[in-house]
Amino acid sequence: MRPNKIQLCNSILLGLIFMVSASAQPYAYVASAGSITVTVVDRSNDSIAGFIVAPQPTVGVDVSPDDSKIYIAHTGGLAIADAATRSVLANIDLPSSPQNVAVSPNGRWAYVTMPWINQVAVIDTSAQSIIDTLNIPGCPWMVVFDRYSYRAYVTSMYAGTLSIIRVSDRTVARTVQTGAGASALDISPNGARIYVANSWDNTVTVHAYNGVLLDTIQGFSYPTSIAVSPLNDRFYVVNGGSQSVAILRTATHEFINTVQVGMSPVSVAATAERAYVANEYSFSMSVVGAAQSALVDTLDWVGYYPVSVALSKH
Protein backbone atom coordinates (compact mmCIF):
# COMPACT_ATOMS: atom_id res chain seq x y z
CA MET A 1 0.00 0.00 0.00
CA ARG A 2 1.44 3.35 -1.04
CA PRO A 3 1.53 6.12 1.59
CA ASN A 4 -0.75 9.06 0.92
CA LYS A 5 0.41 12.69 0.87
CA ILE A 6 -0.57 13.28 4.50
CA GLN A 7 1.49 10.28 5.64
CA LEU A 8 4.46 11.46 3.60
CA CYS A 9 4.22 14.97 5.04
CA ASN A 10 3.99 13.59 8.56
CA SER A 11 7.06 11.42 8.00
CA ILE A 12 9.07 14.34 6.65
CA LEU A 13 7.93 16.55 9.54
CA LEU A 14 8.91 13.93 12.12
CA GLY A 15 12.31 13.59 10.50
CA LEU A 16 12.88 17.33 10.59
CA ILE A 17 11.78 17.50 14.23
CA PHE A 18 14.25 14.73 15.10
CA MET A 19 17.13 16.51 13.34
CA VAL A 20 16.34 19.86 14.97
CA SER A 21 15.95 18.33 18.42
CA ALA A 22 19.18 16.33 18.01
CA SER A 23 21.20 19.41 17.12
CA ALA A 24 19.55 21.45 19.92
CA GLN A 25 20.43 18.99 22.68
CA PRO A 26 23.22 20.02 25.09
CA TYR A 27 26.15 17.85 24.02
CA ALA A 28 29.79 17.39 24.87
CA TYR A 29 32.08 16.21 22.08
CA VAL A 30 35.19 14.24 23.08
CA ALA A 31 38.10 13.60 20.71
CA SER A 32 40.21 10.53 21.49
CA ALA A 33 43.76 10.10 20.23
CA GLY A 34 43.50 6.32 20.41
CA SER A 35 40.63 6.02 17.94
CA ILE A 36 39.11 7.64 14.85
CA THR A 37 35.94 8.65 16.67
CA VAL A 38 34.54 11.63 18.52
CA THR A 39 32.23 10.55 21.33
CA VAL A 40 28.97 12.49 21.67
CA VAL A 41 27.83 12.86 25.29
CA ASP A 42 24.31 13.98 26.18
CA ARG A 43 24.89 16.50 28.95
CA SER A 44 21.28 16.34 30.13
CA ASN A 45 21.85 12.86 31.58
CA ASP A 46 25.63 12.32 31.23
CA SER A 47 25.27 9.40 28.85
CA ILE A 48 26.85 8.52 25.52
CA ALA A 49 24.50 9.51 22.70
CA GLY A 50 26.59 8.38 19.73
CA PHE A 51 29.83 8.75 17.80
CA ILE A 52 31.25 10.65 14.85
CA VAL A 53 33.74 8.70 12.76
CA ALA A 54 36.67 10.75 11.46
CA PRO A 55 39.19 9.73 8.79
CA GLN A 56 42.09 9.33 11.26
CA PRO A 57 42.74 9.47 15.05
CA THR A 58 41.24 12.60 16.56
CA VAL A 59 43.21 15.17 18.58
CA GLY A 60 41.04 18.28 18.83
CA VAL A 61 37.41 19.34 18.47
CA ASP A 62 35.26 22.48 18.40
CA VAL A 63 31.63 23.34 17.66
CA SER A 64 30.25 25.99 15.31
CA PRO A 65 28.42 28.91 16.97
CA ASP A 66 25.03 27.60 15.82
CA ASP A 67 25.84 24.02 16.94
CA SER A 68 25.22 22.66 13.45
CA LYS A 69 28.79 21.62 12.60
CA ILE A 70 31.54 19.82 14.50
CA TYR A 71 35.14 20.58 13.51
CA ILE A 72 37.47 17.67 14.20
CA ALA A 73 41.24 17.95 14.07
CA HIS A 74 42.68 14.54 13.27
CA THR A 75 46.16 13.35 12.46
CA GLY A 76 45.50 13.68 8.73
CA GLY A 77 43.67 17.00 8.57
CA LEU A 78 40.41 18.68 9.57
CA ALA A 79 37.04 16.96 9.26
CA ILE A 80 33.74 18.87 9.29
CA ALA A 81 30.76 16.87 10.54
CA ASP A 82 27.04 17.50 10.63
CA ALA A 83 25.90 17.62 14.26
CA ALA A 84 22.42 16.27 13.53
CA THR A 85 23.42 13.26 11.43
CA ARG A 86 26.88 12.80 13.02
CA SER A 87 28.42 12.17 9.63
CA VAL A 88 31.47 13.82 8.08
CA LEU A 89 30.54 16.29 5.34
CA ALA A 90 34.02 17.34 4.27
CA ASN A 91 37.68 16.71 5.00
CA ILE A 92 40.42 19.27 4.53
CA ASP A 93 44.00 18.14 4.07
CA LEU A 94 46.54 20.04 6.15
CA PRO A 95 50.28 20.48 5.56
CA SER A 96 51.07 18.84 8.91
CA SER A 97 49.39 17.04 11.78
CA PRO A 98 47.26 19.45 13.84
CA GLN A 99 47.00 19.87 17.59
CA ASN A 100 43.96 22.06 18.14
CA VAL A 101 41.08 23.73 16.30
CA ALA A 102 38.94 26.76 17.18
CA VAL A 103 35.96 28.20 15.31
CA SER A 104 35.42 31.95 15.42
CA PRO A 105 32.23 33.19 17.14
CA ASN A 106 30.99 34.65 13.84
CA GLY A 107 31.35 31.22 12.26
CA ARG A 108 33.49 32.43 9.35
CA TRP A 109 36.85 30.97 10.29
CA ALA A 110 38.44 27.90 11.79
CA TYR A 111 42.04 28.22 12.97
CA VAL A 112 44.09 25.02 13.30
CA THR A 113 47.43 24.87 15.10
CA MET A 114 50.17 22.77 13.50
CA PRO A 115 52.99 22.73 16.08
CA TRP A 116 55.42 20.56 14.18
CA ILE A 117 55.81 23.11 11.37
CA ASN A 118 55.20 26.25 13.47
CA GLN A 119 52.11 27.31 11.58
CA VAL A 120 48.41 28.02 12.04
CA ALA A 121 46.08 27.14 9.17
CA VAL A 122 43.23 29.55 8.44
CA ILE A 123 40.12 27.79 7.16
CA ASP A 124 37.27 29.55 5.37
CA THR A 125 34.30 27.63 6.78
CA SER A 126 32.02 28.52 3.84
CA ALA A 127 34.50 27.41 1.19
CA GLN A 128 35.76 24.60 3.44
CA SER A 129 39.32 25.25 2.35
CA ILE A 130 42.62 26.71 3.58
CA ILE A 131 42.98 30.36 2.62
CA ASP A 132 46.17 31.14 4.53
CA THR A 133 48.85 29.76 6.83
CA LEU A 134 50.38 31.94 9.55
CA ASN A 135 53.91 31.49 10.83
CA ILE A 136 53.88 31.23 14.64
CA PRO A 137 57.27 30.14 16.02
CA GLY A 138 57.92 28.03 19.09
CA CYS A 139 55.40 25.18 18.67
CA PRO A 140 51.93 26.81 18.43
CA TRP A 141 49.70 24.69 20.62
CA MET A 142 46.25 26.13 21.21
CA VAL A 143 44.09 28.91 19.81
CA VAL A 144 41.00 30.84 20.96
CA PHE A 145 39.05 33.79 19.54
CA ASP A 146 37.62 36.81 21.31
CA ARG A 147 33.83 37.16 21.38
CA TYR A 148 33.74 39.57 18.41
CA SER A 149 36.07 37.52 16.19
CA TYR A 150 38.44 40.52 16.08
CA ARG A 151 41.42 38.70 17.58
CA ALA A 152 42.75 35.18 17.86
CA TYR A 153 45.19 34.20 20.60
CA VAL A 154 47.75 31.40 20.13
CA THR A 155 50.04 29.85 22.75
CA SER A 156 53.49 28.57 21.76
CA MET A 157 54.69 25.83 24.08
CA TYR A 158 58.43 25.83 23.35
CA ALA A 159 58.71 29.61 23.19
CA GLY A 160 56.51 30.32 26.21
CA THR A 161 54.63 33.03 24.37
CA LEU A 162 51.17 34.32 23.51
CA SER A 163 50.65 35.59 19.96
CA ILE A 164 47.79 37.97 19.18
CA ILE A 165 46.48 37.67 15.62
CA ARG A 166 44.42 40.42 14.03
CA VAL A 167 41.72 38.43 12.25
CA SER A 168 40.82 41.11 9.68
CA ASP A 169 44.16 40.92 7.88
CA ARG A 170 45.55 37.73 9.45
CA THR A 171 48.69 39.32 10.85
CA VAL A 172 50.42 38.81 14.17
CA ALA A 173 49.87 42.12 15.97
CA ARG A 174 51.90 41.29 19.06
CA THR A 175 53.72 38.46 20.82
CA VAL A 176 54.27 38.50 24.60
CA GLN A 177 55.98 36.23 27.08
CA THR A 178 53.85 34.02 29.32
CA GLY A 179 55.46 31.23 31.32
CA ALA A 180 57.45 28.12 30.43
CA GLY A 181 55.50 25.58 28.40
CA ALA A 182 52.55 27.79 27.43
CA SER A 183 49.97 25.26 26.36
CA ALA A 184 46.28 25.82 27.00
CA LEU A 185 44.41 29.10 27.22
CA ASP A 186 40.93 30.53 27.52
CA ILE A 187 39.37 33.96 27.34
CA SER A 188 36.85 35.64 29.64
CA PRO A 189 33.33 36.06 28.18
CA ASN A 190 33.82 39.82 27.81
CA GLY A 191 37.22 39.37 26.16
CA ALA A 192 39.05 41.44 28.77
CA ARG A 193 41.23 38.68 30.24
CA ILE A 194 43.30 35.88 28.72
CA TYR A 195 44.25 32.97 30.98
CA VAL A 196 47.28 30.88 29.95
CA ALA A 197 48.25 27.54 31.50
CA ASN A 198 52.05 27.21 31.59
CA SER A 199 52.76 23.51 32.02
CA TRP A 200 56.50 23.64 32.63
CA ASP A 201 56.64 26.23 35.41
CA ASN A 202 53.32 25.28 37.04
CA THR A 203 51.72 28.71 36.67
CA VAL A 204 48.76 30.45 35.11
CA THR A 205 49.44 33.88 33.66
CA VAL A 206 46.62 36.39 33.31
CA HIS A 207 46.83 38.91 30.46
CA ALA A 208 44.78 41.87 29.27
CA TYR A 209 43.20 41.69 25.83
CA ASN A 210 46.33 43.34 24.38
CA GLY A 211 48.68 40.83 25.98
CA VAL A 212 49.85 42.93 28.93
CA LEU A 213 50.69 40.68 31.88
CA LEU A 214 48.38 41.34 34.84
CA ASP A 215 49.19 38.50 37.21
CA THR A 216 51.06 35.23 37.58
CA ILE A 217 49.28 32.64 39.71
CA GLN A 218 51.32 29.91 41.42
CA GLY A 219 50.26 26.62 42.96
CA PHE A 220 49.50 24.28 40.06
CA SER A 221 50.92 20.90 39.06
CA TYR A 222 51.68 20.66 35.34
CA PRO A 223 48.58 22.63 34.22
CA THR A 224 47.38 21.28 30.90
CA SER A 225 44.03 22.95 30.27
CA ILE A 226 41.94 25.90 31.42
CA ALA A 227 38.31 27.00 31.05
CA VAL A 228 36.51 30.15 32.17
CA SER A 229 32.88 29.89 33.25
CA PRO A 230 30.41 31.75 30.97
CA LEU A 231 29.34 33.61 34.12
CA ASN A 232 32.91 34.92 34.44
CA ASP A 233 32.84 34.14 38.17
CA ARG A 234 35.37 31.28 38.20
CA PHE A 235 37.82 29.39 36.09
CA TYR A 236 38.99 25.79 36.08
CA VAL A 237 42.61 24.67 35.74
CA VAL A 238 43.49 21.05 35.00
CA ASN A 239 46.47 19.76 36.99
CA GLY A 240 47.97 16.99 34.90
CA GLY A 241 50.59 16.30 37.54
CA SER A 242 48.19 15.70 40.42
CA GLN A 243 45.12 14.35 38.62
CA SER A 244 42.96 17.21 39.80
CA VAL A 245 41.12 20.37 38.78
CA ALA A 246 41.65 23.63 40.63
CA ILE A 247 38.73 26.06 40.82
CA LEU A 248 39.58 29.76 41.22
CA ARG A 249 37.66 33.03 41.44
CA THR A 250 38.17 35.30 38.44
CA ALA A 251 37.88 38.48 40.52
CA THR A 252 40.56 37.66 43.11
CA HIS A 253 42.38 34.58 41.70
CA GLU A 254 41.64 32.92 45.04
CA PHE A 255 41.48 29.11 45.11
CA ILE A 256 37.95 27.86 45.85
CA ASN A 257 38.69 24.13 45.84
CA THR A 258 40.78 21.42 44.22
CA VAL A 259 38.85 18.39 42.97
CA GLN A 260 40.35 14.96 42.25
CA VAL A 261 39.45 13.59 38.84
CA GLY A 262 40.77 10.74 36.66
CA MET A 263 44.21 9.71 35.44
CA SER A 264 46.09 12.28 33.34
CA PRO A 265 43.41 14.95 32.90
CA VAL A 266 44.21 16.94 29.77
CA SER A 267 41.21 19.01 28.70
CA VAL A 268 38.37 20.94 30.34
CA ALA A 269 35.34 22.82 29.02
CA ALA A 270 32.82 24.68 31.16
CA THR A 271 29.21 25.78 31.25
CA ALA A 272 27.73 28.03 33.93
CA GLU A 273 26.71 24.94 35.90
CA ARG A 274 29.42 22.36 35.23
CA ALA A 275 32.93 21.64 34.02
CA TYR A 276 33.71 18.59 31.89
CA VAL A 277 37.19 17.06 32.16
CA ALA A 278 38.70 14.52 29.76
CA ASN A 279 41.00 12.06 31.55
CA GLU A 280 43.36 10.60 28.97
CA TYR A 281 44.73 7.51 30.75
CA SER A 282 41.54 6.43 32.52
CA PHE A 283 39.50 6.81 29.29
CA SER A 284 36.91 8.74 31.31
CA MET A 285 35.26 12.11 31.75
CA SER A 286 34.78 13.80 35.13
CA VAL A 287 31.94 16.25 35.73
CA VAL A 288 32.50 19.00 38.29
CA GLY A 289 29.52 20.93 39.62
CA ALA A 290 29.91 24.70 39.91
CA ALA A 291 27.47 25.05 42.80
CA GLN A 292 29.13 22.25 44.74
CA SER A 293 32.72 22.95 43.62
CA ALA A 294 33.01 19.16 43.72
CA LEU A 295 32.83 16.05 41.56
CA VAL A 296 29.19 15.29 40.70
CA ASP A 297 29.53 12.54 38.09
CA THR A 298 32.00 10.37 36.19
CA LEU A 299 31.55 8.76 32.80
CA ASP A 300 33.76 5.70 33.11
CA TRP A 301 34.45 5.48 29.37
CA VAL A 302 34.27 8.18 26.70
CA GLY A 303 36.93 6.90 24.29
CA TYR A 304 40.45 5.55 24.04
CA TYR A 305 42.81 8.26 25.30
CA PRO A 306 40.38 11.20 25.30
CA VAL A 307 42.37 14.40 24.78
CA SER A 308 39.95 17.19 23.90
CA VAL A 309 36.42 18.17 24.90
CA ALA A 310 34.15 20.84 23.40
CA LEU A 311 30.58 21.80 24.25
CA SER A 312 27.58 22.76 22.19
CA LYS A 313 26.69 26.40 22.70
CA HIS A 314 22.95 25.96 23.35
Secondary structure as GFF3:
##gff-version 3
##sequence-region A 1 314
A	DSSP	alpha_helix	5	24	.	.	.	ID=ss1
A	DSSP	beta_strand	27	32	.	.	.	ID=ss2
A	DSSP	beta_strand	37	42	.	.	.	ID=ss3
A	DSSP	beta_strand	47	53	.	.	.	ID=ss4
A	DSSP	beta_strand	58	63	.	.	.	ID=ss5
A	DSSP	beta_strand	69	74	.	.	.	ID=ss6
A	DSSP	beta_strand	77	82	.	.	.	ID=ss7
A	DSSP	beta_strand	87	93	.	.	.	ID=ss8
A	DSSP	beta_strand	100	103	.	.	.	ID=ss9
A	DSSP	beta_strand	109	114	.	.	.	ID=ss10
A	DSSP	three_ten_helix	115	117	.	.	.	ID=ss11
A	DSSP	beta_strand	119	124	.	.	.	ID=ss12
A	DSSP	beta_strand	129	135	.	.	.	ID=ss13
A	DSSP	beta_strand	140	145	.	.	.	ID=ss14
A	DSSP	beta_strand	151	156	.	.	.	ID=ss15
A	DSSP	beta_strand	161	166	.	.	.	ID=ss16
A	DSSP	beta_strand	171	177	.	.	.	ID=ss17
A	DSSP	beta_strand	182	187	.	.	.	ID=ss18
A	DSSP	beta_strand	193	198	.	.	.	ID=ss19
A	DSSP	beta_strand	203	208	.	.	.	ID=ss20
A	DSSP	beta_strand	213	217	.	.	.	ID=ss21
A	DSSP	beta_strand	223	228	.	.	.	ID=ss22
A	DSSP	beta_strand	234	239	.	.	.	ID=ss23
A	DSSP	beta_strand	244	249	.	.	.	ID=ss24
A	DSSP	beta_strand	255	260	.	.	.	ID=ss25
A	DSSP	beta_strand	265	270	.	.	.	ID=ss26
A	DSSP	beta_strand	274	279	.	.	.	ID=ss27
A	DSSP	beta_strand	284	289	.	.	.	ID=ss28
A	DSSP	beta_strand	294	299	.	.	.	ID=ss29
A	DSSP	beta_strand	306	311	.	.	.	ID=ss30
###
